[in-house]
Amino acid sequence: MLPPEDDLEARKSAWDAMHVLFLDTDVDGLYLDDAARKCAETRYSLEDLELIFWREVYPTMRSNLWDVAGAWAPFNGQDLKAAILKRHRFGRRIWFRSLRSYPTEYWGKLSAKIIQLRGAD
């Protein structure tokens, strides 16, 4: 998989889909199905999508999980792109995954729906 800086057009749809899982709102009710559909439509394997989730989207959006009054509206594409390009951890080891219950739970839900959608084709 290419680094995010070299794959912006393809990455954008995955970033847009995944970042909403970190908003201060009811993810299950509003965003999970749509995020899974958008991710399933990308060219990325499930393994690549997991790396994008943990190495690119999580480092950018994790602080919203800790904020008492976190953002509840999706970011615009340009702001999200700039933030991810500034904070991503592409190529680095993912060691903290098991310590993060909320994102681990939502990656599990998202990946299960992606598998379901891709299997339906």
C-alpha positions, 0 to 999 in steps of 0.5 A, spaced: 500 500 500 502 506 498 503 512 503 497 516 504 501 522 501 502 518 494 495 515 494 490 521 496 484 520 491 483 513 493 484 514 501 479 520 501 473 516 501 476 511 506 478 517 511 471 520 510 468 514 511 472 512 517 473 518 521 465 519 523 466 513 528 470 518 532 465 523 532 461 525 539 454 522 537 451 515 536 455 512 531 451 505 531 445 509 529 447 514 524 454 512 521 456 505 521 452 502 515 454 508 511 461 508 513 461 500 512 458 501 505 463 506 503 469 502 505 467 496 502 466 500 495 474 502 496 479 498 492 483 496 499 483 490 502 480 489 509 487 488 511 489 495 508 483 498 511 485 496 518 491 499 517 488 506 514 483 506 520 489 505 526 495 508 522 491 514 519 484 515 522 485 513 529 491 518 530 488 524 527 481 523 531 483 520 537 483 526 541 475 527 539 474 521 544 477 524 550 474 531 549 468 532 554 465 536 548 468 533 542 466 534 535 459 531 533 459 534 525 463 530 520 469 534 518 470 537 511 474 533 506 480 538 506 480 539 514 480 532 514 486 531 509 490 536 512 490 533 519 491 526 517 497 528 513 500 531 519 498 526 524 498 519 520 503 513 523 504 510 516 509 504 516 509 504 524 508 499 528 501 498 531 502 497 538 496 500 542 490 497 539 488 492 544 489 498 549 483 502 546 477 499 547 472 504 543 476 504 537 477 496 537 470 495 538 468 500 532 473 497 528 470 490 529 463 492 527 466 496 521 470 490 519 464 485 520 459 489 516 465 490 510 465 483 510 458 482 510 457 487 504 463 484 500 460 477 501 453 479 498 456 481 491 
